[in-house]
Amino acid sequence: MALEYAKQPWQTLYVAYELFAMVILLPVWSVMYMFTRPRPTWSWTHAMIVAYIRRSTLFAYKVTSDMRMFMGSPDYRAIPSTTKYNVEAAWIDGVQPHLITAEFTILASVACTTPIRIPGYWYARDGTAPKPNKPVARTNQKKVLLYFHGGAFTFLSAHPKDPYAIPLFRVEYRLSSTHPLPEQHPFPAAILDALAGYIHLVEVVGYDPSNIIVAGDSAGGNLALALVRYLVENQRGSASTNIIPGLPVPPGHLLLLYPWPDLSNSHAETHMALTQPGVKHGLARSAYANDMDVVSDFFVGRGYPSYSVLAYVGPFGLGMASSNRYISPASLSPLVQARFSRFPRTLIVAGGVDRFLDQAHTLRDKMMRDMPREGQVTYYEETDGVHGFLTMPTSPGYRAAYDAIRDWLTSD
């Protein structure tokens, strides 16, 4: 259960208990991992890091879903100083009403959300200017990554103070919350913010859509999929009748890092038709079997629905997660009619011990079905990678995965 100890005095008591438990667990782990580890390829250091992240994330979700309480991460309301980093900030105007479909207008009305101005952050390597001159020249234009951070739609930030920030243009989309915190910014607020970031790159900065790589990790991968779907479905030539004049065309590339493409529980439930005879049904699903992942079963499987899912679907309820193509495009439910025709060239990166691995497989299969031409969909799986392994240099295959991403980016 989320936020079990969000109120005083239980929060203080639980924090004290958890600190005491960590004092005991750290030396226990350190000795245990000298002799045995969850995966043979993991180093002692990596096993310790994974165990610590898994325990601390679960702890944080029991006392508050607002991770900023512990990490000091900024949010969409202001632009804190970036002078300590090679980063420049920019304000992104909210999406104009004429670029929002009738479907999303209704969804936004039910969710009591509207387009607003949000921050974005330009990142660059040391010694280079982060923010390009406006407008960007159309000739010899370099590619740019429009990136959406993970964090289960409820925590982390695009600001460089966040320890998971990586070089690119990152959008500070609104995070969702629900009871016992204020109920705010459910679906489709984050999608409207993502669309605003894309329009900013095209209309304000001057990038050609073909040079934009829309990317995201975890929940950010879900958001990247939703943004591209919105752009694809509302263009001339699509199956939709909701053509929006002035809407930028879809990007040239889509990069999904260990995405979370199914907010329903379809991949954690027992599906006998998908389970080989003689295999325990529960263990056949990665949501149960990959219990060494940094993602605890608080998020998927036995812990469903998690606080994050409830916060994101908001007033629409869990039925929306089981039926909406923007929220759960990889759902196994027949109610979700998600198609991927006319999507851009895509790379999916997954970890072999990620609890969301089954979801990544389903997404891969659906995209390859609708995008059968060779090279349209590329799938890369790091056998012993946990969720978020690209943020862990100690992870086996860390460098190989980055090399695969680089090769994909340069092979076009």
C-alpha positions as CSV (number, residue, x, y, z in Angstrom):
1,M,0.0,0.0,0.0
2,A,1.3,3.5,-0.9
3,L,1.9,6.2,1.7
4,E,1.1,3.9,4.6
5,Y,3.2,6.1,6.8
6,A,2.7,9.5,5.2
7,K,1.2,11.1,8.4
8,Q,2.9,11.9,11.7
9,P,3.8,10.3,14.0
10,W,3.9,7.2,11.9
11,Q,6.2,8.7,9.3
12,T,8.9,9.6,11.9
13,L,8.6,6.1,13.5
14,Y,8.8,4.4,10.1
15,V,11.8,6.5,9.0
16,A,13.6,5.5,12.3
17,Y,12.8,1.9,11.7
18,E,14.0,2.0,8.1
19,L,17.3,3.6,9.1
20,F,17.8,1.0,11.8
21,A,17.0,-1.8,9.2
22,M,19.5,-0.3,6.7
23,V,22.2,-0.4,9.4
24,I,21.6,-4.1,9.7
25,L,21.0,-4.9,6.0
26,L,24.0,-3.2,4.5
27,P,26.6,-5.4,6.3
28,V,24.4,-8.5,5.7
29,W,24.2,-7.7,2.0
30,S,28.0,-6.9,1.8
31,V,28.9,-10.4,3.2
32,M,26.2,-12.3,1.3
33,Y,27.2,-10.8,-2.0
34,M,30.8,-11.9,-1.5
35,F,29.6,-15.5,-2.0
36,T,26.4,-15.3,-4.0
37,R,24.7,-12.7,-6.2
38,P,21.4,-12.4,-8.0
39,R,23.1,-12.7,-11.3
40,P,26.5,-14.3,-12.0
41,T,27.7,-11.4,-14.1
42,W,27.0,-8.8,-11.4
43,S,29.9,-7.4,-9.5
44,W,29.7,-7.1,-5.7
45,T,29.3,-3.3,-6.1
46,H,26.5,-3.6,-8.6
47,A,24.6,-6.1,-6.4
48,M,24.9,-3.7,-3.5
49,I,23.7,-0.7,-5.6
50,V,20.7,-2.6,-6.9
51,A,19.7,-3.9,-3.4
52,Y,20.0,-0.4,-2.0
53,I,18.0,1.3,-4.7
54,R,15.2,-1.3,-4.5
55,R,14.9,-0.9,-0.7
56,S,15.2,2.9,-0.7
57,T,12.6,3.3,-3.5
58,L,10.1,1.2,-1.6
59,F,10.8,3.1,1.6
60,A,10.2,6.4,-0.1
61,Y,6.9,5.3,-1.5
62,K,5.7,4.3,1.9
63,V,6.3,7.7,3.4
64,T,5.7,10.0,0.4
65,S,5.3,9.7,-3.4
66,D,6.9,13.2,-3.7
67,M,10.5,12.1,-4.1
68,R,11.5,15.8,-4.1
69,M,11.2,15.6,-0.3
70,F,14.3,13.4,-0.3
71,M,16.1,14.5,-3.5
72,G,15.4,18.2,-3.6
73,S,14.3,18.0,-7.3
74,P,12.6,21.0,-8.8
75,D,9.3,20.9,-10.7
76,Y,7.4,22.7,-13.5
77,R,6.6,25.8,-11.5
78,A,9.9,27.6,-11.7
79,I,13.4,27.4,-13.2
80,P,16.0,27.1,-10.4
81,S,19.6,28.1,-11.1
82,T,21.6,26.0,-13.5
83,T,24.9,27.9,-13.1
84,K,26.7,24.9,-11.6
85,Y,25.9,22.8,-14.7
86,N,26.6,23.1,-18.4
87,V,22.9,23.6,-18.9
88,E,20.6,26.4,-20.2
89,A,16.9,26.7,-19.4
90,A,14.0,27.8,-21.5
91,W,10.3,28.4,-21.0
92,I,8.0,26.3,-23.2
93,D,4.6,27.8,-23.9
94,G,1.5,25.7,-23.5
95,V,-0.1,24.1,-26.5
96,Q,-2.5,26.3,-28.4
97,P,-6.2,25.2,-28.2
98,H,-6.5,24.7,-32.0
99,L,-3.8,22.0,-31.8
100,I,-5.7,19.9,-29.3
101,T,-8.2,17.3,-30.6
102,A,-11.8,17.0,-29.4
103,E,-10.9,13.7,-27.7
104,F,-8.1,15.4,-25.7
105,T,-10.2,18.4,-25.0
106,I,-12.8,16.2,-23.3
107,L,-10.1,14.2,-21.4
108,A,-8.4,17.4,-20.2
109,S,-11.8,18.8,-19.1
110,V,-12.6,15.7,-17.0
111,A,-9.1,15.8,-15.5
112,C,-9.4,19.5,-14.8
113,T,-6.1,20.2,-16.6
114,T,-5.1,22.8,-19.1
115,P,-2.0,23.5,-21.2
116,I,0.5,25.7,-19.2
117,R,3.9,27.1,-19.5
118,I,6.6,24.7,-18.4
119,P,10.4,24.7,-18.2
120,G,12.8,22.8,-20.5
121,Y,16.5,22.3,-20.1
122,W,19.2,22.2,-22.8
123,Y,22.2,20.0,-22.0
124,A,25.6,19.7,-23.7
125,R,29.0,18.4,-23.2
126,D,31.5,20.5,-21.3
127,G,33.0,23.2,-23.5
128,T,30.0,23.5,-25.9
129,A,27.0,25.8,-25.8
130,P,23.9,23.9,-24.6
131,K,21.3,26.1,-26.2
132,P,21.3,26.4,-30.0
133,N,20.8,29.8,-31.7
134,K,17.3,30.5,-32.8
135,P,16.2,29.8,-35.4
136,V,18.3,26.7,-36.2
137,A,19.6,26.7,-39.8
138,R,17.7,24.2,-41.9
139,T,20.8,23.3,-43.8
140,N,23.3,20.8,-42.3
141,Q,21.1,20.6,-39.3
142,K,22.2,18.2,-36.5
143,K,19.9,15.8,-34.7
144,V,18.4,16.7,-31.3
145,L,16.9,14.5,-28.6
146,L,13.7,15.5,-27.0
147,Y,13.8,13.6,-23.8
148,F,11.2,12.7,-21.2
149,H,12.5,11.4,-17.8
150,G,11.2,8.4,-16.0
151,G,9.9,8.3,-12.4
152,A,6.5,6.5,-12.7
153,F,4.8,9.8,-13.6
154,T,5.1,10.9,-9.9
155,F,8.7,11.8,-9.2
156,L,12.2,12.8,-10.7
157,S,12.8,15.9,-12.7
158,A,14.3,17.3,-15.9
159,H,16.5,19.7,-14.0
160,P,20.3,18.9,-13.8
161,K,20.0,18.7,-10.0
162,D,18.3,15.4,-10.6
163,P,21.0,12.7,-10.4
164,Y,19.5,10.8,-13.4
165,A,19.7,13.8,-15.8
166,I,21.6,13.0,-19.1
167,P,22.6,15.4,-22.0
168,L,19.7,16.5,-24.3
169,F,16.6,18.8,-24.3
170,R,14.5,17.7,-21.4
171,V,10.9,18.7,-20.7
172,E,9.8,19.4,-17.1
173,Y,6.4,17.9,-17.5
174,R,3.8,17.9,-14.7
175,L,3.9,15.0,-12.3
176,S,0.7,13.3,-11.0
177,S,-0.4,12.9,-7.4
178,T,-3.4,11.6,-5.6
179,H,-4.8,10.9,-2.1
180,P,-3.5,11.4,0.5
181,L,-1.6,14.1,-1.4
182,P,-3.5,16.7,-3.5
183,E,-5.1,15.2,-6.5
184,Q,-3.5,17.0,-9.4
185,H,-2.1,16.7,-13.0
186,P,-3.5,13.3,-14.0
187,F,-3.6,12.1,-17.7
188,P,-3.5,13.8,-20.1
189,A,-1.5,16.7,-18.5
190,A,1.9,15.1,-19.2
191,I,1.0,14.5,-22.8
192,L,0.0,18.1,-23.3
193,D,3.3,19.1,-21.8
194,A,5.2,16.7,-24.1
195,L,3.4,18.1,-27.1
196,A,4.3,21.6,-26.0
197,G,8.0,20.6,-25.9
198,Y,7.8,19.1,-29.4
199,I,6.1,22.2,-30.8
200,H,8.8,24.4,-29.1
201,L,11.6,22.5,-30.9
202,V,9.9,22.8,-34.3
203,E,8.2,26.2,-34.2
204,V,10.4,28.2,-31.8
205,V,13.8,26.7,-32.1
206,G,13.4,25.7,-35.8
207,Y,14.3,22.0,-35.9
208,D,13.1,20.0,-38.8
209,P,10.9,17.1,-37.4
210,S,13.0,14.6,-39.3
211,N,16.0,15.6,-37.1
212,I,14.2,15.2,-33.8
213,I,14.7,12.0,-31.8
214,V,11.8,11.7,-29.3
215,A,13.2,9.6,-26.4
216,G,12.2,8.6,-22.9
217,D,12.9,6.0,-20.2
218,S,10.4,4.1,-18.1
219,A,7.3,6.3,-17.7
220,G,9.1,8.7,-20.0
221,G,9.1,6.0,-22.6
222,N,5.3,5.7,-22.2
223,L,5.1,9.5,-22.7
224,A,7.3,9.4,-25.8
225,L,5.0,6.8,-27.3
226,A,1.9,8.8,-26.5
227,L,3.4,12.0,-28.0
228,V,4.3,10.2,-31.3
229,R,0.9,8.5,-31.4
230,Y,-0.8,11.9,-31.1
231,L,1.3,13.4,-33.9
232,V,0.8,10.3,-36.2
233,E,-2.9,9.9,-35.6
234,N,-3.8,13.5,-36.4
235,Q,-1.9,14.0,-39.7
236,R,-3.3,13.9,-43.1
237,G,-3.1,10.4,-44.5
238,S,-3.8,8.7,-41.1
239,A,-6.9,6.6,-40.4
240,S,-8.2,9.4,-38.1
241,T,-10.6,12.0,-39.3
242,N,-9.3,14.5,-36.7
243,I,-6.8,16.2,-39.0
244,I,-5.2,19.2,-37.2
245,P,-3.9,22.0,-39.5
246,G,-0.7,23.4,-38.3
247,L,0.3,20.3,-36.2
248,P,4.0,19.4,-36.8
249,V,4.6,16.2,-38.5
250,P,6.0,13.2,-36.5
251,P,9.7,13.0,-35.6
252,G,12.3,11.1,-37.5
253,H,13.2,8.7,-34.7
254,L,11.8,7.2,-31.5
255,L,14.1,5.9,-28.7
256,L,12.5,3.9,-25.8
257,L,14.7,3.0,-22.9
258,Y,13.2,0.2,-20.7
259,P,9.7,1.6,-21.3
260,W,6.6,1.2,-19.1
261,P,4.0,0.8,-21.9
262,D,1.3,-1.0,-19.9
263,L,-0.2,0.7,-16.9
264,S,-2.9,-2.0,-16.7
265,N,-2.1,-5.3,-14.9
266,S,-2.4,-7.4,-18.0
267,H,1.2,-8.6,-18.0
268,A,1.2,-9.6,-14.4
269,E,-2.0,-11.6,-14.5
270,T,-1.9,-15.3,-15.2
271,H,-2.4,-15.9,-19.0
272,M,-2.6,-19.7,-19.4
273,A,-2.5,-19.5,-23.1
274,L,0.9,-17.8,-22.9
275,T,2.4,-20.1,-20.3
276,Q,4.3,-23.3,-21.3
277,P,2.9,-26.5,-19.8
278,G,4.7,-27.4,-16.5
279,V,5.7,-23.8,-15.7
280,K,4.3,-22.1,-12.7
281,H,2.0,-19.5,-14.0
282,G,3.1,-16.7,-11.7
283,L,6.8,-17.2,-12.4
284,A,6.1,-17.1,-16.2
285,R,5.6,-13.4,-15.9
286,S,8.5,-11.0,-15.5
287,A,6.5,-8.9,-13.0
288,Y,6.9,-11.9,-10.6
289,A,10.0,-13.7,-11.8
290,N,12.3,-10.7,-11.9
291,D,12.2,-10.0,-8.2
292,M,15.9,-9.0,-8.2
293,D,15.0,-5.9,-10.1
294,V,15.2,-2.4,-8.6
295,V,11.4,-2.2,-9.2
296,S,9.7,-3.9,-6.3
297,D,6.4,-5.8,-6.5
298,F,4.9,-2.6,-5.0
299,F,4.6,-1.3,-8.6
300,V,3.5,-4.4,-10.5
301,G,2.1,-7.8,-9.9
302,R,1.1,-8.3,-6.3
303,G,1.3,-4.6,-5.6
304,Y,-1.1,-3.5,-8.4
305,P,-2.5,-0.9,-8.6
306,S,0.4,1.2,-7.5
307,Y,0.1,4.7,-6.3
308,S,1.7,5.9,-9.5
309,V,-1.0,4.2,-11.7
310,L,-3.8,5.6,-9.5
311,A,-2.3,9.1,-9.7
312,Y,-1.8,9.1,-13.4
313,V,-5.3,7.8,-14.4
314,G,-6.9,10.1,-11.8
315,P,-10.6,10.6,-12.2
316,F,-10.8,8.1,-15.1
317,G,-10.1,5.1,-12.9
318,L,-8.3,1.8,-13.6
319,G,-10.6,1.0,-16.5
320,M,-8.8,3.7,-18.5
321,A,-5.5,2.0,-18.0
322,S,-7.0,-1.2,-19.4
323,S,-8.6,0.3,-22.4
324,N,-6.8,3.5,-23.5
325,R,-4.1,3.3,-26.3
326,Y,-2.3,6.4,-25.0
327,I,-1.9,5.0,-21.5
328,S,-1.3,1.2,-22.1
329,P,-0.3,0.7,-25.8
330,A,1.3,-2.6,-25.0
331,S,-1.6,-4.0,-23.0
332,L,-2.7,-7.6,-23.7
333,S,-6.3,-6.6,-23.3
334,P,-8.4,-6.8,-26.6
335,L,-9.9,-3.4,-25.5
336,V,-6.7,-1.6,-26.4
337,Q,-6.6,-1.2,-30.1
338,A,-3.1,0.3,-30.4
339,R,-1.6,0.4,-33.9
340,F,1.8,1.6,-34.9
341,S,1.6,2.1,-38.6
342,R,3.4,5.3,-39.8
343,F,5.4,5.5,-36.5
344,P,9.0,6.6,-37.0
345,R,12.1,4.4,-37.0
346,T,12.3,3.0,-33.4
347,L,14.8,1.5,-31.0
348,I,13.6,-0.3,-27.9
349,V,16.2,-1.0,-25.2
350,A,15.3,-3.4,-22.4
351,G,16.8,-5.2,-19.4
352,G,16.6,-8.9,-19.1
353,V,15.8,-8.8,-15.4
354,D,13.5,-5.8,-15.6
355,R,10.0,-6.4,-14.2
356,F,8.6,-4.7,-17.3
357,L,10.4,-7.0,-19.7
358,D,7.2,-8.8,-20.8
359,Q,5.8,-5.4,-21.6
360,A,8.8,-4.6,-23.7
361,H,8.4,-7.9,-25.6
362,T,4.7,-7.2,-26.3
363,L,5.5,-3.7,-27.5
364,R,8.3,-4.9,-29.7
365,D,6.0,-7.6,-31.3
366,K,3.1,-5.1,-31.9
367,M,5.4,-2.6,-33.5
368,M,7.1,-5.1,-35.7
369,R,3.7,-6.4,-36.8
370,D,2.7,-2.9,-37.9
371,M,6.1,-1.8,-39.1
372,P,7.4,-4.9,-41.0
373,R,10.0,-3.3,-43.2
374,E,13.6,-4.2,-42.1
375,G,15.2,-1.6,-39.9
376,Q,12.0,0.1,-38.8
377,V,12.0,-1.5,-35.4
378,T,15.2,-2.5,-33.6
379,Y,15.2,-4.3,-30.3
380,Y,18.2,-4.5,-27.9
381,E,18.1,-6.5,-24.7
382,E,20.8,-6.5,-22.1
383,T,20.6,-9.9,-20.6
384,D,21.4,-9.0,-16.9
385,G,20.2,-5.4,-17.0
386,V,17.8,-4.2,-14.4
387,H,15.2,-1.4,-14.9
388,G,17.2,1.8,-15.4
389,F,20.5,0.0,-16.0
390,L,21.8,2.8,-18.3
391,T,22.1,5.0,-15.2
392,M,24.4,2.5,-13.5
393,P,28.0,2.3,-14.9
394,T,28.5,-0.8,-12.7
395,S,25.9,-2.7,-14.7
396,P,27.2,-5.5,-17.0
397,G,26.6,-4.5,-20.6
398,Y,26.4,-0.8,-19.7
399,R,28.9,0.2,-22.3
400,A,27.7,-2.2,-24.9
401,A,24.2,-0.9,-24.6
402,Y,25.4,2.7,-25.2
403,D,27.4,1.5,-28.2
404,A,24.2,-0.1,-29.6
405,I,22.3,3.2,-29.2
406,R,25.1,5.1,-30.8
407,D,25.2,2.7,-33.7
408,W,21.5,3.0,-34.2
409,L,21.6,6.8,-34.1
410,T,24.4,6.9,-36.7
411,S,23.1,4.2,-39.0
412,D,20.2,6.3,-40.5
